[in-house]
Amino acid sequence: MAIDFATFLTIVPFVTDVRKPVLIRGRHGIGKSEVVYSYAAKAGLPVVERRASQMTEGDLLGLPDNRDCEIAGKKATTWNAPDWLVLACSQPVVLFLDEVDRATTEVRQGIFELTDSRKINGWHLHADTLIFAAVNGGEHGSQYQVGEMDPAELDRWTVFDLAPTVEDWLAWAKDAVDGVIFDFINGNRTHLEHSGDYEPNKVYPSRRSWKRLNDCLVKGRLLEAGASPVIFNLAAAFVGFEAAVAFNDFVANYQRIVTVEDILDSGKVSATKDFSITDHNALADKMILSGRFADLSAAATKNLAEYWITLPSEVAMKLFTEIGKQNVQLSIAFHKTTTAAGIKCGDHLVKLLTGKN
């Protein structure tokens, strides 16, 4: 059973608290590495990352030391451990082994001891070092050139299959991509990533490819001028033809008019008079993700109420529910707020729920 990122980040501390290794499985480009780095940042630990697919036995075990060594009068060989292992044994880190299912059999056999006994070749991991790994295998493994993990190998990991939601991506993307791309994905969610089988050699969108396209467009300041053949061709190269067509059409009709600040701080409710339900839903989502509900002034609450009474019922209910989830005191104050037209939010809520005035 696959879980989203929010669920994973909620339950994985129970595994790391007892220092058990964590294996993340999921499709390419969904942000597996990002979630490991996010966890490490919250835990206050540096990340030591190694691509297992690029490692040899020497990268795992180290190399012989050329100094003379004798044991009981007999010459012996000693080993210099690799730098990443010395670091993970000397101080607490998140040891992140990526692409384990693309590694050689010898490297994967060596990782056995790390995951099973937290040691390798006589080196013991620091008591607070955590082990994470990521693979493309699992349910979607047949679509990738990866090695299968047998039962004994899997038994040494705590395995999580990840299938992040669009909301996971939007929560991350609000501070990571341009508003045009955010709004496009929010309103065209099927274009975030491909689902189903892949045709050979065809370019498909992924969460990672949208971020890369964003970086290219932002660096070139291309979105400021609106739709163009350059934007279309770049989008096709990053996210594929179908997504590029839809995105270029969206950019052609996109107007950067109404922001969260326009509503909450400036009260520009009239700017939304021609909004469709999709437009309102996108703006409501940006409000929810903005974090503003945690500490909203009385004036901003009044502006929010003025906008809220204009919303389609389903968008209004979603926004009101999220206000209650994020700030109970704000929900109470909002319920009591009266608009300039004399409409009390609490009465409007009853009307939405019952259909009666």
GIRAJO-V443437 format. One record per residue. N is the residue number from 1. RES is the residue in one small letter. PHI is phi in degrees with one decimal (* if undefined). Layout:
# GIRAJO-V443437
N RES PHI
N RES PHI
This chain:
# GIRAJO-V443437
1 m *
2 a -88.1
3 i -127.4
4 d -86.5
5 f -64.8
6 a -61.2
7 t -65.4
8 f -58.2
9 l -67.7
10 t -77.8
11 i -99.4
12 v -65.0
13 p -59.4
14 f -66.3
15 v -82.6
16 t -70.0
17 d -61.5
18 v -105.2
19 r 60.5
20 k -93.9
21 p -73.2
22 v -117.5
23 l -113.6
24 i -102.5
25 r -116.9
26 g 175.6
27 r -67.6
28 h -66.6
29 g 72.5
30 i -91.2
31 g 103.3
32 k -61.6
33 s -64.6
34 e -58.6
35 v -70.6
36 v -66.5
37 y -66.2
38 s -64.0
39 y -63.0
40 a -61.8
41 a -63.3
42 k -67.7
43 a -81.5
44 g 72.8
45 l -118.3
46 p -71.7
47 v -104.7
48 v -107.8
49 e -105.4
50 r -135.6
51 r -83.7
52 a -60.5
53 s -65.9
54 q -105.8
55 m -93.7
56 t -111.5
57 e -59.4
58 g -65.4
59 d -67.2
60 l -88.7
61 l -100.9
62 g 102.1
63 l -126.0
64 p -61.7
65 d -87.7
66 n -83.9
67 r -75.8
68 d -67.7
69 c -140.5
70 e -127.4
71 i -130.0
72 a 54.9
73 g 79.7
74 k -115.4
75 k -66.8
76 a -141.3
77 t -102.1
78 t -113.0
79 w -123.3
80 n -92.0
81 a -69.9
82 p -66.2
83 d -59.8
84 w -63.9
85 l -71.8
86 v -60.1
87 l -64.6
88 a -68.8
89 c -91.3
90 s -93.9
91 q -150.9
92 p -69.4
93 v -144.3
94 v -95.5
95 l -86.9
96 f -109.3
97 l -103.2
98 d -92.4
99 e 57.5
100 v -61.4
101 d -77.6
102 r -106.5
103 a -80.1
104 t -68.7
105 t -58.8
106 e -63.9
107 v -67.0
108 r -65.1
109 q -66.1
110 g -67.9
111 i -66.3
112 f -47.0
113 e -68.1
114 l -61.7
115 t -77.1
116 d -86.8
117 s -121.1
118 r 58.9
119 k -152.7
120 i -156.7
121 n 51.5
122 g 88.1
123 w -97.9
124 h -104.4
125 l -61.4
126 h -56.3
127 a -58.1
128 d -107.5
129 t -74.4
130 l -112.4
131 i -109.6
132 f -124.7
133 a -142.6
134 a -136.0
135 v -142.8
136 n -93.5
137 g -69.0
138 g 96.6
139 e -58.4
140 h -102.4
141 g -59.7
142 s -67.1
143 q -87.2
144 y -125.8
145 q -87.0
146 v -129.0
147 g -89.2
148 e -70.1
149 m -102.9
150 d -76.9
151 p -57.7
152 a -66.6
153 e -70.4
154 l -63.6
155 d -65.4
156 r -87.1
157 w -112.7
158 t -99.9
159 v -98.2
160 f -122.4
161 d -89.9
162 l -107.6
163 a -136.7
164 p -63.2
165 t -84.8
166 v -61.9
167 e -62.0
168 d -57.2
169 w -67.4
170 l -62.9
171 a -62.1
172 w -77.0
173 a -74.3
174 k -58.7
175 d -111.0
176 a -119.0
177 v -131.8
178 d -63.5
179 g -59.9
180 v -64.5
181 i -67.9
182 f -57.2
183 d -66.9
184 f -63.0
185 i -65.9
186 n -60.3
187 g -96.0
188 n -137.4
189 r -66.9
190 t -68.2
191 h -89.5
192 l -63.8
193 e -156.3
194 h -79.1
195 s -120.9
196 g 96.4
197 d -78.5
198 y -111.1
199 e -79.5
200 p -58.8
201 n 67.1
202 k -97.6
203 v -82.9
204 y -123.8
205 p -76.2
206 s -144.3
207 r -59.4
208 r -67.7
209 s -69.1
210 w -66.2
211 k -65.0
212 r -68.4
213 l -62.6
214 n -55.6
215 d -60.9
216 c -68.0
217 l -68.1
218 v -67.5
219 k -59.1
220 g -87.2
221 r 53.4
222 l -78.9
223 l -72.6
224 e -68.1
225 a -96.0
226 g 87.0
227 a -61.4
228 s -163.0
229 p -58.8
230 v -64.1
231 i -62.2
232 f -61.0
233 n -66.2
234 l -66.3
235 a -61.6
236 a -61.1
237 a -70.6
238 f -89.3
239 v -121.4
240 g 95.3
241 f -64.2
242 e -60.7
243 a -65.5
244 a -65.3
245 v -61.1
246 a -64.4
247 f -67.9
248 n -63.6
249 d -64.0
250 f -63.8
251 v -62.2
252 a -62.3
253 n -106.4
254 y -84.2
255 q -127.7
256 r -83.5
257 i -108.7
258 v -106.3
259 t -111.8
260 v -58.9
261 e -66.0
262 d -58.1
263 i -80.8
264 l -71.7
265 d -96.1
266 s -109.2
267 g 65.2
268 k -83.3
269 v -65.4
270 s -62.0
271 a -68.6
272 t -102.7
273 k -63.7
274 d -99.6
275 f -67.7
276 s -85.0
277 i -61.7
278 t -65.3
279 d -64.3
280 h -62.2
281 n -62.8
282 a -65.4
283 l -66.6
284 a -61.6
285 d -62.0
286 k -66.3
287 m -64.0
288 i -61.5
289 l -83.6
290 s -71.9
291 g 82.5
292 r -68.3
293 f -67.2
294 a -67.6
295 d -153.6
296 l -102.1
297 s -69.5
298 a -62.5
299 a -65.9
300 a -67.4
301 t -64.0
302 k -64.4
303 n -62.8
304 l -61.6
305 a -63.0
306 e -60.4
307 y -74.4
308 w -60.8
309 i -71.5
310 t -91.5
311 l -79.3
312 p -57.6
313 s -55.7
314 e -66.9
315 v -71.4
316 a -60.9
317 m -67.3
318 k -62.4
319 l -65.9
320 f -64.2
321 t -62.5
322 e -68.4
323 i -59.1
324 g -63.3
325 k -68.2
326 q -86.5
327 n -156.9
328 v -62.2
329 q -64.5
330 l -64.9
331 s -59.6
332 i -66.2
333 a -63.9
334 f -63.6
335 h -59.2
336 k -91.5
337 t -71.5
338 t -114.6
339 t -79.6
340 a -62.4
341 a -85.7
342 g 82.4
343 i -92.7
344 k -85.4
345 c -58.4
346 g -61.3
347 d -68.6
348 h -65.6
349 l -63.4
350 v -59.8
351 k -62.1
352 l -63.8
353 l -76.1
354 t -108.5
355 g 78.0
356 k -112.8
357 n -77.1
